[in-house]
Amino acid sequence: MKNFLTSAKIYITGHKIISGVALVLVLFGSYYVYKGSKPAGPTQYVLATVTRDTVISSISGSGSISAEDEIDLKPQGSGQVTEVDAVAGQSVSVGQTIAVLDERNALASIAQAKANLESVQANYDSTMAGETGENLALDQAALTASQSSLTNTEQNLLTKISQVYTTVDTDITNKTYPLFSNPTSAGAQLDIPGVAFNDAVLLAQVDTQLPQVENMLAAWKTEINGFNSSTDSVAAANDAITNLKQMDVFFSNLATLFNTDALVINSSAGSSVTSDTINSGNINSDKTTASGAQNDVESNITSLQSAIQGVQSAVASLAQAQATYNLKIAPPTASVAASAEAQLLSAKASLQSAYDSYDNNIITSPISGTLAEVDLHIGDQASSGTTAAVVVTTNQVAVIPLNEVDVANVKVGQKATLTFDALPDLTLTGKVAQVDPIGVVTQGVVNYNVTIALDTQSDQVKPNMSVDVSIITAVSQDALVVPSEAIQTLNGTSYVQVANGVSTSTPANPSAAGAVIITAGTPVSTQVVTGLSNDTETEIVSGLNEGDTIVDRTVAGTTATAKTTTTSGLSLLGGGGAGAARGGFTGGAAGRTTTTR
């Protein structure tokens, strides 16, 4: 061994370049193997289509053919016996009435359940169809009235703008022009004979403002002449308010100039105007005129602002009326429809329960035979689970034990199918004839015997022969169905993943059973209300439509390793490969190639 290590050291020292190349090639080969392992591919899905089918819910159990020839008839309900229709020794047929218990409470429950169902049905119909009739007509009338009110309010505002324009234009023409020289030109000047104004700056502003006001009035008149049914009245009113504010500044400056403290008698002009005349004559009148025009403008601003609020209120009223109307005619949301459907299903179930309670008070014979005993008389109190009569029969019956969970859904009269291990080609039908009210505890498990009366008798069936029974507890015909495994439940709410498009590289029929595809987008989680279900199918009450494509199950992306041929880096050295490299140590060996998948 020591000689071997010494030889190796000498070889490596003397062949540094070859050893380095060999190391690089080994690392490269390892990287090549790593690259051959592809990353996980995209998630794939097995799709299914929402179809219509009959959903059958059933409970299965195993038992044996009974050798007994009598069945105890026990009422499902409790109450006073009001009718006895058979006597001991009498022959009876399947379904024949033996006795009846007091049905008054049951009839009242049926009437109440019917009334409730009618109310819930009406609410469901209204919810699904939207408002109709008188209520919708009232909402339509309210919407029309709101539209008319808004139109009138907008038209009144446009009319008011025109009236305001006329008022201020008249104030300028009749009350302002007489105070100016050249009032309609750019050289307009406030000119009152014999009067000079102390505030020269303000006087110059007034002289400049009058032509500006005149230009504004001209543009305003053009805008008013263009008013039509499509004019935005609020925008036009805001423009008018802007114009009025400009005039308000002008009239305010004019009124300030007419303040007597700002006036002096221009005696140098030889005017005959005196201070008494100024204080009591035309100047005071002009001041009043200017102040009055300013008040008119400010009053009109307030009036237009109030009118704008009126239009805005009418707009809000119309929006509310439109929203109310839209809500009435809009189809229900998925959650509202689901809630209405759930209430309808509950009401139907309540009515069925009331009918069941009524039927439970009628004691009938589930099989043909002879009454051996009748232990009831009119006026007696009968209790659920106590024997009321005994029927002796020569017909075959099957007895199966069911646990307390399953037996809660089993009722007398339900249909059943029977198959036999010893007779694989034979299938018979029957009905539930009896459900024992008292269970038998075996090793802590409670089971209740259920007796099935066979519809037809077969000589092939022998007493004590093993039998498998499937009891049909509920049936929903023409129901929307999906695979049961497609249903997901979270916090008591059921969901189904709806396919969000499919990629172009999918099978010809991507919704075909078992087709694995890659969707174009992430499936959408859709809330559903479910009905009956069994091991394979589940009824969809709401949330999906016939023909929808859904995710049956998900196939997670997998890591695919490509077929890779990895050659030992040392073999790439040439000649005997690894063997040649080792030749200096061991005398040589053939190189090896390893193929992996």
Protein Blocks (a to p, Z undefined) as FASTA:
>chain_A
ZZmmmmmmmmmmmmmmmmmmmmmmmmmmmmmmmmmpccdddddddddddddddddddddd
dddddfbfbdcdddfbdcddfbdcbdehiacdehiafbdcdfklmmmmmmmmmmmmmmmm
mmmmmmmnopehjllmmmmmmmmmmmmmmmmmmmmmmmmmmmmmmmmmmmmmmmmmmmpg
hklbmkbccddehiacfblmlmmmmmmmmmmmmmmmmmmmmmmmmgcfklcfklmmmmmm
mmmmmmmmmmmmmmmmmpmklpccdfknopabdfklmmmmmmmmmmmmmmmmmmmmmmmm
mmmmmmmmmmmmmmmmmmmmmmmmmmmmpccdfklmmmmmmmmmmmmmmmmmmmmmmmmm
pccdfbdcddfbdcbdehiacdehiafbdcddfbdcddddddfklmmmpcehiacddddf
klmmbccddddfbdcfbdcdeehiacdddddddfbdcfkbcghiacdddddfbdcehiac
ddfklpcceehiacddddebjafkbcfblmbghiacddfbdcdddddddddddfkbccdf
bhpaehiacdfbdcdddddddddddddfklmngpjljmmmmmmmnopaaddddddZZ
